[in-house]
Amino acid sequence: VNGIGGPLVIANDPGLIRHVLVDNARNYKMATVRQMILRPILRDGLLTAEGEVWKRSRKAMAPVFTPRHIFGFAQPMLKRTLEFVARY
């Protein structure tokens, strides 16, 4: 897919996601335009960092992405989604 600043890789298969983000991360660089837009706002975080900085950020956030925590996201997200849909 063409994205802002170049091709955009979209993966929804766990094996492909692991291939891109873990096994071959060096082959998939973030677009410069995306870096220019997001880094001043988000600094070096999960959405903007690469390499060792990304690994440290991901490790720090890992406890929030356990099944128990993600399950807790469902009801608030559903509530907000239904409120949004009701307005339109």
Secondary structure, DSSP 8 states (H G I E B T S, - for coil): -EETTEE-----SHHHHHIIIIITGGG----HHHHHHHHHHH-SSTTT--HHHHHHHHHHHGGGGSHHHHHHHHHHHHHHHHHHHHH-
